[in-house]
């Protein structure tokens, strides 16, 4: 058995020497004669060295696998990726403006171009109300001082700026007035001379058709 092993190793040594002959130096001294066991150990060591040199020379040496670079662990929960944001603060809406009180109607604004007569009104009453010259009013409409006009007559109003000649106010006001039978808003305004029926309506919160009752007390502005 020992002889067979020795023959096999001799064959392996011969093959290895042939393969690595190009790398061995010609001046290498001959191997020292050793015992079979020591020769076996030396032979195995030389075979390992020769095999390693041969593999390196042929480029067949394996390289250690490269360790992939470590990466930062990521959260498995996608909702954790986005940072929490605080809700935007909104300014409170401004308070609604306080309601503006409705204006109270006063005397007919300005001097109209024309005016339709109501029941109980007459030219001099209108001249006092709008503070226009009564003579110009009559002449502009072709009327005399005693002319009687129907309800709804369109009376032309002078625009010259000349005022009423004489006393406009027949009864002092503001005042309180007690309604008598036959009174209307318009006849009461004419009694006061310079009072305006629209102002009387607003001052007493009257509603159309402005029906009055005897004994009713009205405020005349």
Protein Blocks (a to p, Z undefined) as FASTA:
>chain_A
ZZmmmmmmmmmmmmmmmmmmmmpcfklccdddddfklmmmmmmmmmmmmmmmmmmmnopa
ccddddddddddddfblklmpccddddddddddddddddddddddddehjdfbdcddehi
afklmmmmnopafklmmmmnopafkbccdehiacdddfehpacedjfblbdcddddddde
hiafklmmmmnopacfklmmmmnopacehiacehiacddZZ
